[in-house]
Amino acid sequence: MKAVVLGGSMAGLGAALALSRSGHDVAVVEQDATPLPPDPVEAFFSWDRHGAPQVWHSHAFLARLRNLLHERAPDVLERLLAHGAEEMAFGDNPPPEFQPFEKVPGDEELVMLACRRITFEWVLRSVVLELPHVAWHGGVSCRGLVAVPDAEAGVPRVTGVRLSVDGDEEVWDADVVVDATGRRSVLPRWLEEIGAQRPAEERVDCGIFYTSRFYRLREGQEPPTSQGLVGMDLGYLKYAIFPGDAGIFSVTLAAAKDDAPLRGVMQEALFEAAARQLPPVRDWLDPARSAPVTDVMSMASLENRRRFFVDDGRPLALGVHAVGDASMCSNPMYGRGCTLAMVHAYLLADALSEHGADATATALAFDAATRRELDPWYDAAVIADADSLDAMAAGRRGEPSALDEKPDPNAPDEKPDPNAPVDPRAFMRSVLQEGLFPAMRSDIVVLRAVVRSINLLDPPQSLMTNPDVIGRVLAVWRDRGKREKRQSELGPPREEMLKVLADAA
Ligand SMILES: Cc1cc2nc3c(=O)[nH]c(=O)nc-3n(C[C@H](O)[C@H](O)[C@H](O)COP(=O)(O)OP(=O)(O)OC[C@H]3O[C@@H](n4cnc5c(N)ncnc54)[C@H](O)[C@@H]3O)c2cc1C
């Protein structure tokens, strides 16, 4: 088939790769008129990627993505590694409490990639540009769809796209159109314009702002730990360190977007002041070890959003499919977008391979696969966001977090009164903060289960349905009154941090 892919970022490149290797001819249409720089390092400093501003933010590349490449596009994985991406395998550098570390079957799947987003995209595009059945059209943007009525299906059948090429409108024919234009995709409007029903849409504000800054290790300097990606949650502030390639790493801070004093970290001086209060970050940012190579980048209009292109068992239109963020996007804090975009692209290629020219069957199969593979992660993001925003709001009201409490070594064992009224969300939050998080630092079985879920290898509900893991977490939770809290290891309480920010301002 002749496919036109709209958007040449993660999902569009993934679709081009998967579709062309399934035997289709692919034209990729990308609005940014920016040719591929000679190498990823130059791309990092000079590539104009206005169409996907998140390329300038920290990105995690999860094991499910790495495994997908390993199985279906090993050349992409090889080229990533050749350009400095590193594999971070579970148990490679265990903290002392987990030594000696014994691998178990399944651990070989638990391999993340340390790599900058710009490097990932550069490598992916360089592979796609070499594919014999892919044509790249940079600086061309899509304005809408072209369709004819399909009498049998009773919905429009897309036959092409309307493009802006050098300021003129052109119509290109296509057997299948793939919308990979990202979180700002206007596909619902394009569908309405060809007479199709507007897709149902769910949107939930993530409620956070997200700031990133990149740093480069100085000549001869090594990272302070080999622990890989580190993510921490202070309740009022989440932060992470993302090891990258070419000695470049990034630090991300995120908090509630209505937390006015904390929003100050979007300014460089305050970002630096806050980051240096966080013990795991401080060592990375030691001026003798590293220096910043970018400004502080911020994004605040972030939402979870999914769309439904099948209504009551009937596709809204034939011959057009949305992949990646155009179909579903979620809070970047969970680092799932690129992995799910690539998974989604391959699901589309598989649906097309299976159903060929039967456009209705393809649409239904792709929708079923989307609901099965993507929806659980969307639902998990919405639930986790609600909990996290609750915790952040509690912190702003001055309520103590689990991290703030003083330990009482003489506290009696907690024996919950089975008849006491329970606020299920407060209970779950307590189990998470005072059971799951500490158990991850002491019990390798719990840690492994969490890391598998974070890496999308097990479904999000797997933690809550594994009796062994639940038992271990609850045992730790029952001891919560006695445990040393880790506040000072992770970062200052909110009041202290606000004072630091006020001084820096
Ligand atoms: C701050 C932030 C941090 C993130 N962190 C992570 C992370 O750690 N790990 C992770 O996996 N994911 C992360 N994500 C999510 C990830 O970046 C996205 O899920 C991913 O980029 C989706 O790829 P996409 O191709 O669907 O969309 P995009 O990457 O947004 O690309 C859309 C492309 O379409 C082009 N385009 C748009 N309109 C048109 C048009 N009309 N015609 C032609 N071309 C068009 C754009 O120029 C762009 O190139 C993060 C996102 C954000 C915002």
PDBQT file of the ligand as one rigid body, heavy atoms in Angstrom, charges set to zero:
ROOT
HETATM    1  C1  LIG A 601       8.343  17.574  28.844  1.00  0.00    +0.000 C 
HETATM    2  C2  LIG A 601       8.191  16.199  28.285  1.00  0.00    +0.000 A 
HETATM    3  C3  LIG A 601       9.013  15.161  28.729  1.00  0.00    +0.000 A 
HETATM    4  C4  LIG A 601       8.847  13.864  28.222  1.00  0.00    +0.000 A 
HETATM    5  N1  LIG A 601       9.609  12.845  28.731  1.00  0.00    +0.000 NA
HETATM    6  C5  LIG A 601       9.479  11.599  28.192  1.00  0.00    +0.000 A 
HETATM    7  C6  LIG A 601      10.292  10.525  28.627  1.00  0.00    +0.000 A 
HETATM    8  O1  LIG A 601      11.074  10.639  29.579  1.00  0.00    +0.000 OA
HETATM    9  N2  LIG A 601      10.175   9.313  27.995  1.00  0.00    +0.000 N 
HETATM   10  C7  LIG A 601       9.267   9.120  26.993  1.00  0.00    +0.000 A 
HETATM   11  O2  LIG A 601       9.197   8.021  26.440  1.00  0.00    +0.000 OA
HETATM   12  N3  LIG A 601       8.453  10.103  26.595  1.00  0.00    +0.000 NA
HETATM   13  C8  LIG A 601       8.534  11.325  27.154  1.00  0.00    +0.000 A 
HETATM   14  N4  LIG A 601       7.735  12.333  26.722  1.00  0.00    +0.000 N 
HETATM   15  C9  LIG A 601       6.702  12.033  25.730  1.00  0.00    +0.000 C 
HETATM   16  C10 LIG A 601       7.302  11.910  24.346  1.00  0.00    +0.000 C 
HETATM   17  O3  LIG A 601       8.123  13.010  24.062  1.00  0.00    +0.000 OA
HETATM   18  C11 LIG A 601       6.171  11.830  23.347  1.00  0.00    +0.000 C 
HETATM   19  O4  LIG A 601       5.298  10.823  23.751  1.00  0.00    +0.000 OA
HETATM   20  C12 LIG A 601       6.681  11.499  21.969  1.00  0.00    +0.000 C 
HETATM   21  O5  LIG A 601       7.469  12.538  21.473  1.00  0.00    +0.000 OA
HETATM   22  C13 LIG A 601       5.509  11.275  21.033  1.00  0.00    +0.000 C 
HETATM   23  O6  LIG A 601       5.970  11.206  19.735  1.00  0.00    +0.000 OA
HETATM   24  P1  LIG A 601       5.022  11.627  18.544  1.00  0.00    +0.000 P 
HETATM   25  O7  LIG A 601       5.800  11.321  17.318  1.00  0.00    +0.000 OA
HETATM   26  O8  LIG A 601       3.688  11.033  18.715  1.00  0.00    +0.000 OA
HETATM   27  O9  LIG A 601       4.812  13.194  18.693  1.00  0.00    +0.000 OA
HETATM   28  P2  LIG A 601       5.888  14.371  18.627  1.00  0.00    +0.000 P 
HETATM   29  O10 LIG A 601       7.198  13.903  19.093  1.00  0.00    +0.000 OA
HETATM   30  O11 LIG A 601       5.286  15.521  19.321  1.00  0.00    +0.000 OA
HETATM   31  O12 LIG A 601       6.045  14.698  17.098  1.00  0.00    +0.000 OA
HETATM   32  C14 LIG A 601       5.032  15.232  16.284  1.00  0.00    +0.000 C 
HETATM   33  C15 LIG A 601       5.689  15.615  14.948  1.00  0.00    +0.000 C 
HETATM   34  O13 LIG A 601       4.690  16.004  14.026  1.00  0.00    +0.000 OA
HETATM   35  C16 LIG A 601       5.111  17.182  13.357  1.00  0.00    +0.000 C 
HETATM   36  N5  LIG A 601       3.884  17.877  12.907  1.00  0.00    +0.000 N 
HETATM   37  C17 LIG A 601       2.943  18.475  13.688  1.00  0.00    +0.000 A 
HETATM   38  N6  LIG A 601       1.932  18.954  12.927  1.00  0.00    +0.000 NA
HETATM   39  C18 LIG A 601       2.240  18.654  11.638  1.00  0.00    +0.000 A 
HETATM   40  C19 LIG A 601       1.576  18.860  10.404  1.00  0.00    +0.000 A 
HETATM   41  N7  LIG A 601       0.381  19.481  10.335  1.00  0.00    +0.000 N 
HETATM   42  N8  LIG A 601       2.193  18.426   9.268  1.00  0.00    +0.000 NA
HETATM   43  C20 LIG A 601       3.389  17.795   9.317  1.00  0.00    +0.000 A 
HETATM   44  N9  LIG A 601       4.055  17.566  10.468  1.00  0.00    +0.000 NA
HETATM   45  C21 LIG A 601       3.480  17.966  11.616  1.00  0.00    +0.000 A 
HETATM   46  C22 LIG A 601       5.914  17.936  14.391  1.00  0.00    +0.000 C 
HETATM   47  O14 LIG A 601       6.792  18.861  13.801  1.00  0.00    +0.000 OA
HETATM   48  C23 LIG A 601       6.646  16.795  15.087  1.00  0.00    +0.000 C 
HETATM   49  O15 LIG A 601       7.865  16.483  14.451  1.00  0.00    +0.000 OA
HETATM   50  C24 LIG A 601       7.868  13.619  27.234  1.00  0.00    +0.000 A 
HETATM   51  C25 LIG A 601       7.059  14.658  26.782  1.00  0.00    +0.000 A 
HETATM   52  C26 LIG A 601       7.204  15.931  27.312  1.00  0.00    +0.000 A 
HETATM   53  C27 LIG A 601       6.281  17.002  26.829  1.00  0.00    +0.000 C 
ENDROOT
TORSDOF 0
